[in-house]
Amino acid sequence: MALVSLIAPSANTLPKKFKKVDWEKYLVHPDRFSLNSAAKLVDVWMTQNYFYRIGHFPEWAYKNIKPIVLIEELMYDDSGQLPADYKFFMVYGKCEFIQVDNSRFEKHTRDLFDSKWSRLEIVNVYPNSKETILRPEHLEEMLRIAERLSSELDFVRVDLYQTSNGVKFGELTNYPGGGMEEYHPAEYGKSLGLKWKPNYQKVD
């Protein structure tokens, strides 16, 4: 999975050589966007299997997925900025914590909160924001959506956005970050893991 973004006013361009293209994000200002280069890049993506990459653990869920091209509508929040990414970590339909990613295409920050919006003193991959992260206006609605989507699953992360057009769905994932992202202090990751009792089912 990769991303071509047409929103950041940066000087970046798409690569000119595509043989070593991997699972990457590209921030490209519209003035520097080349449709021809984008088409070539997509052709390379369509030949790749993200089940296995050198230096990474295999991610079996991607093994037999047929690649497709997905173009999404650009969304903004009420201030005209890219919306924060609210990620609800759900164990048996209960929200254990909420991960909030801001400015993920520039100076990425990540903050964790409990379901009552009390900040957790935890760092996960990216630094905490130095700014106060306000409680989202539609938090209760997002919690209801996350609970509904996760009610029959032992664990899933539910991603939602609060946009100028209401709450929008992002994705569901069963192993965020490939299961390799560390929490500091480490005790938090361990305590969270102890709450998860996998409910494996035999598939014929």
C-alpha distance (Angstrom), angle and dihedral (degrees) to the residues before:
residue distance angle dihedral
M1 . . .
A2 3.78 . .
L3 3.74 137.2 .
V4 3.76 137.5 -136.2
S5 3.78 109.0 -164.5
L6 3.78 122.1 -164.4
I7 3.78 97.7 -173.0
A8 3.79 112.8 74.5
P9 3.84 116.2 89.0
S10 3.79 91.9 -133.7
A11 3.78 132.1 134.0
N12 3.79 92.7 -123.0
T13 3.77 120.9 125.3
L14 3.78 134.4 -168.7
P15 3.82 115.3 -88.2
K16 3.78 118.7 -87.5
K17 3.81 93.8 -151.4
F18 3.78 117.7 52.4
K19 3.82 105.7 -176.7
K20 3.82 94.1 94.7
V21 3.79 99.0 37.5
D22 3.81 111.4 137.9
W23 3.82 136.7 173.6
E24 3.79 95.5 -48.0
K25 3.78 143.7 144.8
Y26 3.78 122.7 -128.1
L27 3.79 123.7 -160.8
V28 3.76 109.3 -156.6
H29 3.77 127.9 173.6
P30 3.84 112.8 -135.6
D31 3.81 90.8 -116.5
R32 3.80 90.0 60.5
F33 3.80 98.5 39.1
S34 3.80 117.5 119.5
L35 3.80 116.6 -162.3
N36 3.81 90.0 -161.9
S37 3.83 92.2 54.0
A38 3.80 90.6 45.5
A39 3.82 90.7 53.1
K40 3.81 91.2 51.2
L41 3.79 91.0 47.9
V42 3.80 91.5 51.0
D43 3.81 90.0 50.6
V44 3.82 88.8 57.9
W45 3.81 92.8 46.5
M46 3.81 90.1 52.8
T47 3.82 90.9 59.6
Q48 3.82 95.5 50.7
N49 3.78 127.9 94.9
Y50 3.79 111.2 -151.9
F51 3.80 91.3 -163.8
Y52 3.78 88.7 93.9
R53 3.78 133.6 22.2
I54 3.81 127.0 169.7
G55 3.80 110.2 -96.2
H56 3.81 94.2 19.2
F57 3.76 134.5 91.5
P58 3.82 114.2 -106.3
E59 3.81 113.7 -96.5
W60 3.80 102.3 -149.8
A61 3.81 95.1 -167.3
Y62 3.82 90.1 71.1
K63 3.81 96.1 48.9
N64 3.81 101.4 97.1
I65 3.79 100.8 22.7
K66 3.79 114.7 127.6
P67 3.83 108.4 -129.3
I68 3.79 118.1 -119.6
V69 3.79 136.2 173.0
L70 3.79 114.8 -114.0
I71 3.80 121.7 -170.8
E72 3.80 114.0 -167.7
E73 3.77 130.4 -161.3
L74 3.80 114.1 -106.0
M75 3.81 111.2 -113.7
Y76 3.80 131.5 -160.5
D77 3.77 134.4 -166.4
D78 3.81 124.4 -125.3
S79 3.81 91.0 -82.6
G80 3.80 92.9 55.2
Q81 3.81 93.9 -106.9
L82 3.78 131.1 116.8
P83 3.80 106.8 -79.0
A84 3.79 122.3 -108.3
D85 3.79 114.8 -104.4
Y86 3.83 111.3 -120.4
K87 3.80 112.8 -162.0
F88 3.79 117.3 -169.7
F89 3.82 115.1 -157.5
M90 3.78 104.3 -150.3
V91 3.81 126.6 -168.6
Y92 3.82 112.7 -173.5
G93 3.81 90.5 -21.8
K94 3.82 94.5 -50.6
C95 3.80 121.7 115.4
E96 3.80 109.1 -124.3
F97 3.80 94.7 177.9
I98 3.80 143.5 -24.6
Q99 3.79 121.7 -123.2
V100 3.80 115.9 -154.7
D101 3.80 119.9 -161.7
N102 3.80 118.0 -167.7
S103 3.83 132.2 -177.9
R104 3.80 89.3 4.0
F105 3.81 93.4 167.8
E106 3.81 96.1 51.0
K107 3.84 122.1 15.3
H108 3.78 98.9 1.9
T109 3.81 116.2 -153.3
R110 3.79 129.3 179.9
D111 3.80 128.7 -161.7
L112 3.78 132.7 179.0
F113 3.81 128.1 -143.8
D114 3.77 136.2 174.4
S115 3.80 120.0 -119.2
K116 3.83 90.7 -90.0
W117 3.81 89.8 55.9
S118 3.80 97.2 -107.7
R119 3.78 109.9 148.9
L120 3.80 117.0 -114.2
E121 3.80 117.5 -143.5
I122 3.78 93.4 -129.6
V123 3.80 133.3 123.4
N124 3.80 120.7 -151.8
V125 3.83 117.0 -177.4
Y126 3.83 95.9 -56.2
P127 3.83 127.1 58.1
N128 3.78 121.8 -97.6
S129 3.79 116.2 -102.7
K130 3.79 116.5 -100.0
E131 3.79 88.5 -146.0
T132 3.79 127.5 80.0
I133 3.80 109.5 -97.4
L134 3.79 105.9 -141.4
R135 3.78 120.9 -139.0
P136 3.84 106.0 -99.1
E137 3.79 114.6 -110.0
H138 3.80 92.1 -128.4
L139 3.81 98.1 42.1
E140 3.80 94.6 125.0
E141 3.81 91.5 50.5
M142 3.79 91.2 49.1
L143 3.80 91.0 49.6
R144 3.81 90.6 52.0
I145 3.80 90.7 50.3
A146 3.81 92.1 47.9
E147 3.80 91.7 48.5
R148 3.79 92.1 49.4
L149 3.80 93.9 48.6
S150 3.81 93.5 47.0
S151 3.79 100.8 39.1
E152 3.82 95.2 107.3
L153 3.81 97.9 37.3
D154 3.79 129.8 87.2
F155 3.81 91.1 -143.5
V156 3.78 136.6 -1.9
R157 3.78 137.8 147.2
V158 3.80 112.9 -130.2
D159 3.82 115.7 -157.2
L160 3.80 119.8 -156.7
Y161 3.79 137.7 168.8
Q162 3.79 130.5 -147.9
T163 3.80 103.2 -143.3
S164 3.79 137.6 170.2
N165 3.81 85.6 -96.7
G166 3.79 96.2 50.8
V167 3.80 132.6 -95.1
K168 3.80 115.0 -18.7
F169 3.79 130.6 -167.8
G170 3.80 120.6 -117.3
E171 3.78 111.8 175.8
L172 3.81 147.8 -56.1
T173 3.79 120.5 -121.9
N174 3.79 130.9 179.4
Y175 3.78 97.1 -161.7
P176 3.82 113.5 31.3
G177 3.78 114.9 -152.2
G178 3.79 89.8 4.2
G179 3.80 87.0 -69.6
M180 3.82 89.8 -74.0
E181 3.81 104.0 102.7
E182 3.81 113.4 112.1
Y183 3.78 128.5 -140.7
H184 3.78 124.7 -143.5
P185 2.95 117.7 -118.8
A186 3.79 87.9 38.9
E187 3.81 91.9 -148.1
Y188 3.78 89.4 74.5
G189 3.77 94.1 60.3
K190 3.79 90.0 48.7
S191 3.82 93.7 49.6
L192 3.80 90.4 49.5
G193 3.78 91.7 49.5
L194 3.80 91.7 52.6
K195 3.81 89.7 60.7
W196 3.80 91.2 58.9
K197 3.78 115.4 84.5
P198 3.82 104.8 -179.8
N199 3.78 113.9 -128.4
Y200 3.79 100.5 -153.1
Q201 3.77 117.9 -173.0
K202 3.77 126.0 -161.6
V203 3.79 113.4 -114.3
D204 3.79 116.4 -156.8
